Amino acid sequence: MVGFRWKWVYGIAIFLVCLVAGLLLVAGAASQEKKDRIVYVYSDSCGYCNSFKPVFEKVTADFLQQHDGWQVEKLDIFKEDQLAKAQELGAEVTPTVFLVRNGEVVDKLEGDVPERSLQRFFSRNIDDENE
């Protein structure tokens, strides 16, 4: 009889630990959704993505040095969970770059664009916020 009670106590304790851990994960995911993010949607098998990648990395690194508080998130469309996120944002082609502020898409840029176009994309959207 005593062993039976301890099984219940352990079971309830494990349930409560899992419940708290789940709530913390949900809260963490929700807070991440509210952060300012540059979201890059790509595919390793996409030729345009491969030629755009160095441009994206260079311009983004320069941008992050000048603007605090932004994070970069990369979504590979061949990973099912990441594809779902990309579709939720509104990705239709690869590569696509999204600017997300407070969980909302501010703007998106599609295709293999030149360095200057990506710089203007960032500047246009950041300057709009500061006015």
OpenMM code with the backbone's topology and positions (N, CA, C; nanometers):
from openmm import Vec3, app, unit

residues = "MET VAL GLY PHE ARG TRP LYS TRP VAL TYR GLY ILE ALA ILE PHE LEU VAL CYS LEU VAL ALA GLY LEU LEU LEU VAL ALA GLY ALA ALA SER GLN GLU LYS LYS ASP ARG ILE VAL TYR VAL TYR SER ASP SER CYS GLY TYR CYS ASN SER PHE LYS PRO VAL PHE GLU LYS VAL THR ALA ASP PHE LEU GLN GLN HIS ASP GLY TRP GLN VAL GLU LYS LEU ASP ILE PHE LYS GLU ASP GLN LEU ALA LYS ALA GLN GLU LEU GLY ALA GLU VAL THR PRO THR VAL PHE LEU VAL ARG ASN GLY GLU VAL VAL ASP LYS LEU GLU GLY ASP VAL PRO GLU ARG SER LEU GLN ARG PHE PHE SER ARG ASN ILE ASP ASP GLU ASN GLU".split()
positions = [
    Vec3(0.0819, -0.1196, 0.0000),
    Vec3(0.0000, 0.0000, 0.0000),
    Vec3(0.0862, 0.1258, 0.0000),
    Vec3(0.1973, 0.1228, 0.0770),
    Vec3(0.2853, 0.2395, 0.0836),
    Vec3(0.3511, 0.2624, -0.0521),
    Vec3(0.3940, 0.1571, -0.1182),
    Vec3(0.4566, 0.1688, -0.2500),
    Vec3(0.3612, 0.2278, -0.3518),
    Vec3(0.2331, 0.1925, -0.3398),
    Vec3(0.1317, 0.2454, -0.4308),
    Vec3(0.1188, 0.3974, -0.4160),
    Vec3(0.1214, 0.4464, -0.2932),
    Vec3(0.1115, 0.5908, -0.2679),
    Vec3(0.2306, 0.6650, -0.3278),
    Vec3(0.3495, 0.6084, -0.3127),
    Vec3(0.4695, 0.6757, -0.3645),
    Vec3(0.4666, 0.6842, -0.5165),
    Vec3(0.4088, 0.5837, -0.5793),
    Vec3(0.3957, 0.5900, -0.7256),
    Vec3(0.3078, 0.7070, -0.7655),
    Vec3(0.2013, 0.7301, -0.6917),
    Vec3(0.1142, 0.8444, -0.7201),
    Vec3(0.1871, 0.9760, -0.6960),
    Vec3(0.2616, 0.9828, -0.5875),
    Vec3(0.3363, 1.1052, -0.5555),
    Vec3(0.4383, 1.1334, -0.6648),
    Vec3(0.5127, 1.0312, -0.7054),
    Vec3(0.6101, 1.0484, -0.8138),
    Vec3(0.5418, 1.0874, -0.9445),
    Vec3(0.4312, 1.0242, -0.9727),
    Vec3(0.3573, 1.0548, -1.0953),
    Vec3(0.3093, 1.1988, -1.0975),
    Vec3(0.2551, 1.2450, -0.9863),
    Vec3(0.2087, 1.3838, -0.9787),
    Vec3(0.3264, 1.4798, -0.9886),
    Vec3(0.4370, 1.4482, -0.9218),
    Vec3(0.5561, 1.5344, -0.9270),
    Vec3(0.6089, 1.5443, -1.0705),
    Vec3(0.6146, 1.4342, -1.1403),
    Vec3(0.6630, 1.4346, -1.2789),
    Vec3(0.5680, 1.5155, -1.3670),
    Vec3(0.4388, 1.4984, -1.3458),
    Vec3(0.3400, 1.5756, -1.4212),
    Vec3(0.3591, 1.7251, -1.3986),
    Vec3(0.3771, 1.7663, -1.2742),
    Vec3(0.3943, 1.9082, -1.2438),
    Vec3(0.5230, 1.9648, -1.3045),
    Vec3(0.6297, 1.8883, -1.3007),
    Vec3(0.7557, 1.9322, -1.3619),
    Vec3(0.7374, 1.9505, -1.5121),
    Vec3(0.6708, 1.8559, -1.5762),
    Vec3(0.6462, 1.8671, -1.7213),
    Vec3(0.5560, 1.9858, -1.7527),
    Vec3(0.4569, 2.0091, -1.6709),
    Vec3(0.3664, 2.1213, -1.6908),
    Vec3(0.4411, 2.2540, -1.6822),
    Vec3(0.5239, 2.2691, -1.5791),
    Vec3(0.6018, 2.3928, -1.5625),
    Vec3(0.6988, 2.4099, -1.6791),
    Vec3(0.7667, 2.3031, -1.7188),
    Vec3(0.8605, 2.3110, -1.8312),
    Vec3(0.7886, 2.3509, -1.9589),
    Vec3(0.6718, 2.2951, -1.9834),
    Vec3(0.5935, 2.3308, -2.1017),
    Vec3(0.5521, 2.4763, -2.1000),
    Vec3(0.5084, 2.5252, -1.9855),
    Vec3(0.4696, 2.6658, -1.9747),
    Vec3(0.5880, 2.7584, -1.9988),
    Vec3(0.7045, 2.7209, -1.9480),
    Vec3(0.8246, 2.8018, -1.9714),
    Vec3(0.8629, 2.8033, -2.1186),
    Vec3(0.8489, 2.6898, -2.1867),
    Vec3(0.8785, 2.6845, -2.3296),
    Vec3(0.7834, 2.7722, -2.4092),
    Vec3(0.6565, 2.7670, -2.3760),
    Vec3(0.5576, 2.8488, -2.4461),
    Vec3(0.5851, 2.9965, -2.4216),
    Vec3(0.6157, 3.0326, -2.2976),
    Vec3(0.6456, 3.1726, -2.2652),
    Vec3(0.7715, 3.2187, -2.3385),
    Vec3(0.8714, 3.1334, -2.3465),
    Vec3(0.9946, 3.1685, -2.4180),
    Vec3(0.9701, 3.1856, -2.5666),
    Vec3(0.8904, 3.0991, -2.6252),
    Vec3(0.8587, 3.1107, -2.7679),
    Vec3(0.7790, 3.2373, -2.7939),
    Vec3(0.6864, 3.2690, -2.7061),
    Vec3(0.6061, 3.3903, -2.7245),
    Vec3(0.6921, 3.5142, -2.7131),
    Vec3(0.7863, 3.5144, -2.6206),
    Vec3(0.8721, 3.6327, -2.6070),
    Vec3(0.9662, 3.6449, -2.7265),
    Vec3(1.0101, 3.5330, -2.7836),
    Vec3(1.0963, 3.5389, -2.9013),
    Vec3(1.0190, 3.5942, -3.0205),
    Vec3(0.8906, 3.5628, -3.0305),
    Vec3(0.8098, 3.6130, -3.1407),
    Vec3(0.8000, 3.7650, -3.1367),
    Vec3(0.8133, 3.8251, -3.0195),
    Vec3(0.7991, 3.9698, -3.0057),
    Vec3(0.9305, 4.0432, -3.0316),
    Vec3(1.0411, 3.9737, -3.0443),
    Vec3(1.1693, 4.0390, -3.0674),
    Vec3(1.1820, 4.0823, -3.2129),
    Vec3(1.2664, 4.1829, -3.2337),
    Vec3(1.2933, 4.2289, -3.3698),
    Vec3(1.3824, 4.1261, -3.4384),
    Vec3(1.3373, 4.0788, -3.5555),
    Vec3(1.4097, 3.9719, -3.6234),
    Vec3(1.4235, 3.9995, -3.7720),
    Vec3(1.5344, 3.9558, -3.8237),
    Vec3(1.5540, 3.9452, -3.9678),
    Vec3(1.5407, 3.7961, -3.9962),
    Vec3(1.4422, 3.7599, -4.0749),
    Vec3(1.4170, 3.6186, -4.1030),
    Vec3(1.4559, 3.5909, -4.2479),
    Vec3(1.5455, 3.4963, -4.2646),
    Vec3(1.5958, 3.4580, -4.3972),
    Vec3(1.5403, 3.3209, -4.4319),
    Vec3(1.4601, 3.3130, -4.5359),
    Vec3(1.4017, 3.1870, -4.5818),
    Vec3(1.4819, 3.1405, -4.7026),
    Vec3(1.5316, 3.0172, -4.6959),
    Vec3(1.6229, 2.9685, -4.7999),
    Vec3(1.6105, 2.8177, -4.8172),
    Vec3(1.6855, 2.7693, -4.9138),
    Vec3(1.7010, 2.6262, -4.9376),
    Vec3(1.8444, 2.6039, -4.9847),
    Vec3(1.9089, 2.5030, -4.9308),
    Vec3(2.0472, 2.4743, -4.9733),
    Vec3(2.0553, 2.4309, -5.1190),
    Vec3(1.9452, 2.3781, -5.1728),
    Vec3(1.9473, 2.3315, -5.3115),
    Vec3(1.9066, 2.4412, -5.4105),
    Vec3(1.8797, 2.5595, -5.3612),
    Vec3(1.8361, 2.6708, -5.4454),
    Vec3(1.9582, 2.7496, -5.4934),
    Vec3(1.9763, 2.7578, -5.6230),
    Vec3(2.0904, 2.8305, -5.6793),
    Vec3(2.0877, 2.9779, -5.6449),
    Vec3(1.9697, 3.0389, -5.6483),
    Vec3(1.9582, 3.1803, -5.6129),
    Vec3(1.9947, 3.2024, -5.4654),
    Vec3(1.9551, 3.1095, -5.3798),
    Vec3(1.9878, 3.1208, -5.2371),
    Vec3(2.1384, 3.1124, -5.2156),
    Vec3(2.2025, 3.0230, -5.2886),
    Vec3(2.3467, 3.0067, -5.2742),
    Vec3(2.4234, 3.1300, -5.3208),
    Vec3(2.3768, 3.1949, -5.4271),
    Vec3(2.4464, 3.3154, -5.4727),
    Vec3(2.4115, 3.4368, -5.3862),
    Vec3(2.2944, 3.4361, -5.3228),
    Vec3(2.2511, 3.5478, -5.2374),
    Vec3(2.3087, 3.5387, -5.0966),
    Vec3(2.3430, 3.4188, -5.0514),
    Vec3(2.3877, 3.3975, -4.9133),
    Vec3(2.5032, 3.4887, -4.8721),
    Vec3(2.6109, 3.5016, -4.9506),
    Vec3(2.7207, 3.5904, -4.9081),
    Vec3(2.6778, 3.7371, -4.8981),
    Vec3(2.5909, 3.7800, -4.9874),
    Vec3(2.5388, 3.9171, -4.9841),
    Vec3(2.4578, 3.9364, -4.8566),
    Vec3(2.3682, 3.8411, -4.8280),
    Vec3(2.2852, 3.8488, -4.7078),
    Vec3(2.3721, 3.8546, -4.5825),
    Vec3(2.4704, 3.7671, -4.5734),
    Vec3(2.5540, 3.7616, -4.4530),
    Vec3(2.6353, 3.8889, -4.4337),
    Vec3(2.6877, 3.9457, -4.5422),
    Vec3(2.7671, 4.0686, -4.5320),
    Vec3(2.6805, 4.1869, -4.4906),
    Vec3(2.5711, 4.2072, -4.5600),
    Vec3(2.4844, 4.3226, -4.5330),
    Vec3(2.4214, 4.3097, -4.3940),
    Vec3(2.3812, 4.1897, -4.3572),
    Vec3(2.3205, 4.1682, -4.2260),
    Vec3(2.4219, 4.1934, -4.1143),
    Vec3(2.5452, 4.1471, -4.1324),
    Vec3(2.6484, 4.1719, -4.0312),
    Vec3(2.6708, 4.3219, -4.0134),
    Vec3(2.6768, 4.3963, -4.1234),
    Vec3(2.6919, 4.5419, -4.1150),
    Vec3(2.5723, 4.6042, -4.0435),
    Vec3(2.4533, 4.5579, -4.0767),
    Vec3(2.3304, 4.6093, -4.0159),
    Vec3(2.3297, 4.5848, -3.8647),
    Vec3(2.3655, 4.4629, -3.8235),
    Vec3(2.3623, 4.4275, -3.6819),
    Vec3(2.4640, 4.5068, -3.6002),
    Vec3(2.5746, 4.5463, -3.6625),
    Vec3(2.6731, 4.6296, -3.5923),
    Vec3(2.6171, 4.7684, -3.5636),
    Vec3(2.5295, 4.8168, -3.6479),
    Vec3(2.4760, 4.9517, -3.6335),
    Vec3(2.3431, 4.9558, -3.5583),
    Vec3(2.2757, 4.8434, -3.5441),
    Vec3(2.1421, 4.8408, -3.4830),
    Vec3(2.1365, 4.7312, -3.3775),
    Vec3(2.1227, 4.7716, -3.2527),
    Vec3(2.1119, 4.6753, -3.1426),
    Vec3(1.9707, 4.6183, -3.1349),
    Vec3(1.9606, 4.5008, -3.0771),
    Vec3(1.8299, 4.4435, -3.0492),
    Vec3(1.7711, 4.3571, -3.1584),
    Vec3(1.8386, 4.3431, -3.2698),
    Vec3(1.7878, 4.2599, -3.3797),
    Vec3(1.8525, 4.1223, -3.3735),
    Vec3(1.7763, 4.0213, -3.4111),
    Vec3(1.8267, 3.8846, -3.4200),
    Vec3(1.8042, 3.8325, -3.5612),
    Vec3(1.8873, 3.7388, -3.6018),
    Vec3(1.8723, 3.6758, -3.7332),
    Vec3(1.8187, 3.5348, -3.7123),
    Vec3(1.7160, 3.5020, -3.7865),
    Vec3(1.6592, 3.3680, -3.7843),
    Vec3(1.6614, 3.3147, -3.9270),
    Vec3(1.7162, 3.1956, -3.9451),
    Vec3(1.7227, 3.1341, -4.0775),
    Vec3(1.6269, 3.0159, -4.0806),
    Vec3(1.5437, 3.0120, -4.1850),
    Vec3(1.4455, 2.9053, -4.2003),
    Vec3(1.4733, 2.8276, -4.3279),
    Vec3(1.5070, 2.7015, -4.3140),
    Vec3(1.5325, 2.6117, -4.4262),
    Vec3(1.4005, 2.5442, -4.4637),
    Vec3(1.3562, 2.5656, -4.5859),
    Vec3(1.2244, 2.5142, -4.6253),
    Vec3(1.2187, 2.3613, -4.6353),
    Vec3(1.3327, 2.2939, -4.6279),
    Vec3(1.3313, 2.1483, -4.6319),
    Vec3(1.3181, 2.0870, -4.4931),
    Vec3(1.3064, 2.1711, -4.3904),
    Vec3(1.2773, 2.1236, -4.2553),
    Vec3(1.1320, 2.1618, -4.2272),
    Vec3(1.0512, 2.0606, -4.2019),
    Vec3(0.9061, 2.0788, -4.1990),
    Vec3(0.8603, 2.1883, -4.1028),
    Vec3(0.9174, 2.1916, -3.9812),
    Vec3(0.8748, 2.2930, -3.8845),
    Vec3(0.9145, 2.4334, -3.9303),
    Vec3(1.0309, 2.4441, -3.9958),
    Vec3(1.0760, 2.5742, -4.0448),
    Vec3(0.9962, 2.6174, -4.1683),
    Vec3(0.9575, 2.5225, -4.2513),
    Vec3(0.8722, 2.5528, -4.3660),
    Vec3(0.7385, 2.6101, -4.3189),
    Vec3(0.6834, 2.5513, -4.2143),
    Vec3(0.5557, 2.6009, -4.1606),
    Vec3(0.5693, 2.7454, -4.1124),
    Vec3(0.6799, 2.7750, -4.0437),
    Vec3(0.7030, 2.9134, -3.9983),
    Vec3(0.7158, 3.0083, -4.1166),
    Vec3(0.7895, 2.9652, -4.2187),
    Vec3(0.8088, 3.0488, -4.3380),
    Vec3(0.6752, 3.0763, -4.4066),
    Vec3(0.5911, 2.9754, -4.4150),
    Vec3(0.4602, 2.9931, -4.4770),
    Vec3(0.3717, 3.0857, -4.3941),
    Vec3(0.3804, 3.0765, -4.2621),
    Vec3(0.3037, 3.1661, -4.1751),
    Vec3(0.3435, 3.3121, -4.1980),
    Vec3(0.4724, 3.3347, -4.2229),
    Vec3(0.5196, 3.4709, -4.2486),
    Vec3(0.4735, 3.5213, -4.3850),
    Vec3(0.4516, 3.4294, -4.4779),
    Vec3(0.4075, 3.4679, -4.6116),
    Vec3(0.5105, 3.4423, -4.7201),
    Vec3(0.6064, 3.3549, -4.6933),
    Vec3(0.7094, 3.3233, -4.7926),
    Vec3(0.6478, 3.2461, -4.9088),
    Vec3(0.6802, 3.2905, -5.0290),
    Vec3(0.6312, 3.2237, -5.1495),
    Vec3(0.7452, 3.1760, -5.2379),
    Vec3(0.8624, 3.2379, -5.2235),
    Vec3(0.9790, 3.2016, -5.3036),
    Vec3(1.1013, 3.1996, -5.2122),
    Vec3(1.2083, 3.1402, -5.2636),
    Vec3(1.3367, 3.1486, -5.1932),
    Vec3(1.4368, 3.2118, -5.2878),
    Vec3(1.5238, 3.2932, -5.2359),
    Vec3(1.5320, 3.3414, -5.0980),
    Vec3(1.4327, 3.4544, -5.0716),
    Vec3(1.3920, 3.4658, -4.9463),
    Vec3(1.3085, 3.5767, -4.9008),
    Vec3(1.3633, 3.6257, -4.7675),
    Vec3(1.3678, 3.7577, -4.7513),
    Vec3(1.4110, 3.8189, -4.6259),
    Vec3(1.2926, 3.8958, -4.5691),
    Vec3(1.2590, 3.8667, -4.4440),
    Vec3(1.1519, 3.9365, -4.3737),
    Vec3(1.2106, 4.0222, -4.2629),
    Vec3(1.1517, 4.1375, -4.2400),
    Vec3(1.1788, 4.2151, -4.1202),
    Vec3(1.0559, 4.2012, -4.0315),
    Vec3(1.0764, 4.1517, -3.9102),
    Vec3(0.9671, 4.1267, -3.8179),
    Vec3(0.9909, 4.2092, -3.6915),
    Vec3(0.8926, 4.2934, -3.6587),
    Vec3(0.8985, 4.3750, -3.5365),
    Vec3(0.7755, 4.3457, -3.4523),
    Vec3(0.7984, 4.3176, -3.3250),
    Vec3(0.6882, 4.2892, -3.2318),
    Vec3(0.5951, 4.1802, -3.2847),
    Vec3(0.6528, 4.0807, -3.3496),
    Vec3(0.5757, 3.9678, -3.3986),
    Vec3(0.5026, 3.9909, -3.5291),
    Vec3(0.5150, 4.1096, -3.5873),
    Vec3(0.4461, 4.1427, -3.7119),
    Vec3(0.5472, 4.1637, -3.8246),
    Vec3(0.5140, 4.1139, -3.9431),
    Vec3(0.5999, 4.1351, -4.0597),
    Vec3(0.5880, 4.2806, -4.1023),
    Vec3(0.7026, 4.3498, -4.1060),
    Vec3(0.7071, 4.4897, -4.1485),
    Vec3(0.7173, 4.4975, -4.3003),
    Vec3(0.8041, 4.4144, -4.3565),
    Vec3(0.8253, 4.4134, -4.5011),
    Vec3(0.8982, 4.2852, -4.5382),
    Vec3(0.8959, 4.2537, -4.6670),
    Vec3(0.9717, 4.1375, -4.7144),
    Vec3(1.0374, 4.1720, -4.8463),
    Vec3(1.1478, 4.1047, -4.8722),
    Vec3(1.2246, 4.1225, -4.9948),
    Vec3(1.2470, 3.9834, -5.0529),
    Vec3(1.2059, 3.9649, -5.1777),
    Vec3(1.2142, 3.8329, -5.2401),
    Vec3(1.3188, 3.8310, -5.3498),
    Vec3(1.3877, 3.7196, -5.3590),
    Vec3(1.4786, 3.6968, -5.4704),
    Vec3(1.6241, 3.7271, -5.4398),
    Vec3(1.7067, 3.6933, -5.5369),
    Vec3(1.8514, 3.7146, -5.5304),
    Vec3(1.8791, 3.8576, -5.5749),
    Vec3(1.8800, 3.9493, -5.4787),
    Vec3(1.8956, 4.0909, -5.5104),
    Vec3(2.0396, 4.1346, -5.4863),
    Vec3(2.0833, 4.2425, -5.5503),
    Vec3(2.2179, 4.2924, -5.5272),
    Vec3(2.2339, 4.3503, -5.3858),
    Vec3(2.3577, 4.3636, -5.3452),
    Vec3(2.3911, 4.4138, -5.2120),
    Vec3(2.3229, 4.5478, -5.1829),
    Vec3(2.3280, 4.6381, -5.2778),
    Vec3(2.2713, 4.7716, -5.2577),
    Vec3(2.1194, 4.7657, -5.2342),
    Vec3(2.0502, 4.6754, -5.3015),
    Vec3(1.9058, 4.6618, -5.2820),
    Vec3(1.8724, 4.6137, -5.1414),
    Vec3(1.9510, 4.5200, -5.0909),
    Vec3(1.9286, 4.4714, -4.9546),
    Vec3(1.9582, 4.5822, -4.8531),
    Vec3(2.0626, 4.6593, -4.8766),
    Vec3(2.0940, 4.7717, -4.7876),
    Vec3(1.9792, 4.8727, -4.7859),
    Vec3(1.9263, 4.9050, -4.9030),
    Vec3(1.8134, 4.9993, -4.9105),
    Vec3(1.6898, 4.9432, -4.8406),
    Vec3(1.6675, 4.8131, -4.8548),
    Vec3(1.5548, 4.7476, -4.7886),
    Vec3(1.5630, 4.7672, -4.6375),
    Vec3(1.6809, 4.7414, -4.5803),
    Vec3(1.6988, 4.7613, -4.4358),
    Vec3(1.6830, 4.9090, -4.3997),
    Vec3(1.7489, 4.9957, -4.4725),
    Vec3(1.7453, 5.1391, -4.4419),
    Vec3(1.6042, 5.1952, -4.4515),
    Vec3(1.5346, 5.1597, -4.5561),
    Vec3(1.3980, 5.2105, -4.5772),
    Vec3(1.3073, 5.1754, -4.4601),
    Vec3(1.3154, 5.0527, -4.4135),
    Vec3(1.2269, 5.0092, -4.3060),
    Vec3(1.2701, 5.0584, -4.1687),
    Vec3(1.3971, 5.0707, -4.1466),
    Vec3(1.4453, 5.1202, -4.0172),
    Vec3(1.4252, 5.2705, -4.0085),
    Vec3(1.4522, 5.3437, -4.1168),
    Vec3(1.4329, 5.4876, -4.1164),
    Vec3(1.2869, 5.5234, -4.0988),
    Vec3(1.1952, 5.4438, -4.1561),
    Vec3(1.0518, 5.4671, -4.1384),
    Vec3(1.0115, 5.4602, -3.9919),
    Vec3(1.0738, 5.3677, -3.9151),
    Vec3(1.0398, 5.3508, -3.7747),
    Vec3(1.0889, 5.4682, -3.6913),
    Vec3(1.2002, 5.5286, -3.7303),
    Vec3(1.2602, 5.6343, -3.6496),
    Vec3(1.2010, 5.7717, -3.6758),
    Vec3(1.1151, 5.7848, -3.7750),
    Vec3(1.0561, 5.9141, -3.8061),
    Vec3(0.9425, 5.9471, -3.7125),
] * unit.nanometer
topology = app.Topology()
chain = topology.addChain("A")
for resn in residues:
    res = topology.addResidue(resn, chain)
    for name in ("N", "CA", "C"):
        topology.addAtom(name, app.Element.getBySymbol(name[0]), res)
